[in-house]
């Protein structure tokens, strides 16, 4: 089966330099970007039930831009002034630079990993074992992230500041694809919620992350692309490889 239409369950890249656009042109495939999940705020009243006092912590961990937005939103709602001594540990440089929307970046202590992988950030955190860390997260937490932090010799707590929910399809919204790419277990849950009678058939499914892969299998679906794997760290690399092989088969 020749792949002609692909749905990536993420927002459209903000730059035209994204490898997805190169792949689209290289293999003459149409790639649509449509998140299966969306983020909703947790209000101050609900947050207070977690009994977390933000100013008890000396360092904040951000693994997504959403976390930054909702952290400062809640601080504003609760009239909390973050001291200039607060340290920020970000999973990647792009997440760290996003802090500029809320703080005087050069005047604060901001740390981030160069590769965007949590393992590198953990190495940096291990050099600051005296800090009290607060992880900003959604109600749907990445198990790999939590497991990694549990192994650290640091004091940390989780603060749920936003919710990750299904981004429902409208009745007139088209859903006709040869391949679906997912990046979180809740994306799979959203697929089944939106299309309870979904039959995979020849539709190819790819996913990023072990927990997402398990969600695909638990749903009784066939997993055709799994990332990361040794030598294939990204979804775009895996997609390029898959389409290359698929084109060879369809030419025979």
C-alpha positions as CSV (number, residue, x, y, z in Angstrom):
1,X,0.0,0.0,0.0
2,X,1.4,3.4,-1.0
3,X,1.3,6.0,1.7
4,X,-0.3,9.2,0.4
5,X,-1.7,11.0,3.5
6,X,-0.1,11.1,6.9
7,X,-1.6,12.6,10.1
8,X,0.9,13.9,12.7
9,X,-0.8,14.3,16.1
10,X,1.1,17.4,17.0
11,X,0.8,21.1,16.2
12,X,2.2,22.3,12.9
13,X,5.9,23.2,13.2
14,X,6.5,26.9,13.6
15,X,9.4,26.8,11.1
16,X,9.4,25.7,7.5
17,X,12.7,24.1,8.1
18,X,11.0,21.1,9.9
19,X,12.1,17.7,8.5
20,X,8.4,16.9,8.0
21,X,8.2,19.3,5.1
22,X,11.3,17.9,3.5
23,X,9.8,14.4,3.8
24,X,6.5,15.6,2.3
25,X,8.3,17.0,-0.7
26,X,10.8,14.1,-1.0
27,X,8.1,11.4,-1.1
28,X,5.2,13.4,-2.5
29,X,3.0,12.7,0.6
30,X,0.5,15.0,2.2
31,X,1.3,15.6,5.9
32,X,-1.4,17.1,8.1
33,X,-0.8,18.3,11.7
34,X,-3.7,17.9,14.1
35,X,-3.2,17.4,17.8
36,X,-5.3,14.6,19.4
37,X,-4.9,16.3,22.8
38,X,-5.1,19.8,24.2
39,X,-4.1,21.5,27.4
40,X,-6.6,23.0,29.8
41,X,-5.7,25.1,32.9
42,X,-6.0,24.0,36.5
43,X,-7.4,26.9,38.5
44,X,-5.9,28.2,41.7
45,X,-8.7,26.7,43.9
46,X,-8.0,23.2,42.5
47,X,-4.2,23.7,42.7
48,X,-4.4,24.5,46.4
49,X,-5.8,21.0,47.1
50,X,-2.4,19.6,46.3
51,X,-1.0,21.4,49.4
52,X,2.1,22.7,47.6
53,X,3.7,25.9,48.7
54,X,5.7,27.1,45.7
55,X,8.0,29.3,47.6
56,X,9.2,26.3,49.7
57,X,11.1,25.3,46.6
58,X,14.4,26.7,45.3
59,X,14.3,25.3,41.8
60,X,11.7,24.6,39.1
61,X,11.8,21.9,36.5
62,X,10.2,22.5,33.2
63,X,9.9,19.8,30.5
64,X,7.5,21.7,28.3
65,X,6.5,25.3,27.3
66,X,3.0,24.5,28.6
67,X,4.4,24.1,32.1
68,X,6.0,27.6,31.9
69,X,2.8,29.3,30.9
70,X,0.7,27.6,33.6
71,X,3.3,28.0,36.3
72,X,3.4,31.8,35.9
73,X,-0.3,32.0,35.3
74,X,-1.0,30.3,38.7
75,X,1.6,32.4,40.4
76,X,-0.2,35.5,39.2
77,X,-3.6,34.1,40.2
78,X,-2.3,33.4,43.7
79,X,-0.3,36.6,43.9
80,X,3.0,34.8,44.4
81,X,6.1,36.8,43.6
82,X,8.9,34.5,42.5
83,X,12.3,35.6,44.0
84,X,15.2,36.3,41.7
85,X,17.1,33.6,43.5
86,X,14.8,30.9,42.0
87,X,16.6,28.5,39.6
88,X,15.1,27.0,36.5
89,X,16.0,23.6,35.0
90,X,14.7,23.1,31.5
91,X,14.8,19.9,29.4
92,X,16.0,21.8,26.3
93,X,17.3,25.2,25.2
94,X,14.0,26.0,23.4
95,X,12.1,25.5,26.6
96,X,14.6,27.6,28.5
97,X,14.5,30.4,26.0
98,X,10.7,30.5,26.4
99,X,11.2,31.7,29.9
100,X,12.1,35.1,28.4
101,X,8.3,35.8,28.2
102,X,8.2,35.9,32.0
103,X,11.6,36.6,33.5
104,X,14.7,38.7,32.9
105,X,16.5,35.7,31.4
106,X,20.1,36.9,31.7
107,X,19.6,37.9,35.4
108,X,18.3,34.5,36.5
109,X,20.0,31.1,36.9
110,X,18.7,29.0,34.0
111,X,20.0,25.5,33.2
112,X,19.2,23.2,30.3
113,X,20.4,20.2,28.5
114,X,22.0,20.6,25.0
115,X,20.3,17.5,23.5
116,X,16.8,18.0,24.8
117,X,17.0,14.6,26.6
118,X,16.1,14.3,30.3
119,X,19.2,12.3,31.0
120,X,21.4,15.3,30.3
121,X,19.3,17.5,32.5
122,X,19.6,15.0,35.3
123,X,23.4,15.1,35.0
124,X,23.2,18.9,35.6
125,X,20.7,18.5,38.5
126,X,23.1,16.1,40.2
127,X,25.5,19.0,40.5
128,X,22.9,20.9,42.5
129,X,21.8,18.4,45.1
130,X,21.1,21.0,47.7
131,X,18.1,22.4,45.8
132,X,14.5,21.6,46.5
133,X,13.0,20.9,43.1
134,X,9.4,21.3,41.9
135,X,8.4,19.5,38.7
136,X,5.7,21.3,36.8
137,X,3.6,18.8,35.0
138,X,0.1,17.9,33.7
139,X,-2.3,15.4,35.2
140,X,-1.0,12.9,32.6
141,X,2.5,12.3,33.6
142,X,5.4,10.8,31.7
143,X,6.3,7.6,33.5
144,X,9.9,7.7,32.2
145,X,10.4,11.2,33.5
146,X,9.1,10.3,37.0
147,X,11.1,7.1,37.1
148,X,14.3,9.0,36.2
149,X,13.7,11.7,38.9
150,X,12.9,9.0,41.5
151,X,16.5,7.7,41.0
152,X,18.0,11.1,41.7
153,X,19.5,11.9,45.1
154,X,17.6,15.2,45.2
155,X,14.5,16.4,47.0
156,X,11.6,17.0,44.5
157,X,7.9,17.2,44.3
158,X,5.3,17.2,41.5
159,X,3.0,20.1,40.9
160,X,0.1,19.4,38.5
161,X,-0.7,22.8,36.9
162,X,-2.6,21.8,33.8
163,X,-4.7,19.0,32.3
164,X,-4.1,17.1,29.1
165,X,-7.5,16.2,27.6
166,X,-8.8,14.8,24.3
167,X,-9.1,17.3,21.4
168,X,-12.3,16.1,19.9
169,X,-12.9,16.0,16.2
170,X,-15.8,17.9,14.8
171,X,-18.6,16.1,12.9
172,X,-17.5,17.6,9.6
173,X,-13.8,17.1,10.2
174,X,-12.2,14.8,7.7
175,X,-10.3,11.7,8.9
176,X,-8.9,9.8,5.9
177,X,-5.3,8.8,6.4
178,X,-2.9,6.1,5.4
179,X,-0.7,6.7,8.5
180,X,-1.2,8.1,12.0
181,X,1.7,9.2,14.2
182,X,1.3,9.5,18.0
183,X,3.4,10.9,20.8
184,X,1.5,10.1,24.0
185,X,-0.8,7.4,25.4
186,X,-3.6,9.9,25.7
187,X,-3.4,10.5,22.0
188,X,-4.3,6.8,21.5
189,X,-7.1,7.2,24.0
190,X,-8.3,10.3,22.1
191,X,-8.3,8.3,18.8
192,X,-10.6,5.6,20.3
193,X,-12.8,8.2,22.0
194,X,-13.3,10.1,18.7
195,X,-13.6,6.9,16.6
196,X,-15.0,4.1,18.9
197,X,-15.5,1.9,15.8
198,X,-12.0,2.5,14.5
199,X,-10.6,-0.4,12.4
200,X,-7.0,-0.1,11.5
201,X,-6.9,-2.3,8.4
202,X,-4.0,-1.1,6.3
203,X,-3.6,2.1,8.2
204,X,0.0,2.4,9.5
205,X,0.5,3.5,13.1
206,X,3.7,5.0,14.4
207,X,4.5,6.2,17.9
208,X,7.2,7.8,20.0
209,X,8.0,6.5,23.5
210,X,7.6,3.2,25.3
211,X,4.4,4.2,27.1
212,X,2.8,5.3,23.9
213,X,3.8,2.0,22.2
214,X,2.3,0.1,25.1
215,X,-0.9,2.1,24.7
216,X,-1.1,1.1,21.0
217,X,-0.7,-2.6,21.9
218,X,-3.2,-2.4,24.8
219,X,-5.7,-1.0,22.4
220,X,-5.3,-4.0,20.2
221,X,-3.8,-2.0,17.4
222,X,-0.8,-2.9,15.2
223,X,2.3,-0.9,15.7
224,X,4.2,-0.3,12.5
225,X,6.8,2.3,13.6
226,X,8.3,2.6,17.1
227,X,10.7,5.3,18.1
228,X,13.2,5.7,19.5
229,X,15.3,2.8,18.5
230,X,19.1,2.4,18.3
231,X,20.3,4.6,15.4
232,X,16.8,6.0,15.0
233,X,16.2,8.7,17.6
234,X,13.5,10.7,16.0
235,X,10.1,10.2,14.4
236,X,11.1,12.1,11.3
237,X,14.1,9.8,10.8
238,X,11.9,6.7,11.3
239,X,9.3,8.1,8.9
240,X,11.9,8.8,6.2
241,X,13.2,5.2,6.5
242,X,9.7,3.8,6.4
243,X,8.7,5.7,3.3
244,X,11.9,4.8,1.6
245,X,11.2,1.1,2.1
246,X,7.5,1.5,1.3
247,X,8.3,3.1,-2.0
248,X,10.6,0.2,-2.9
249,X,7.9,-2.3,-2.2
250,X,5.2,-0.4,-4.1
251,X,7.5,-0.2,-7.2
252,X,7.9,-4.0,-7.4
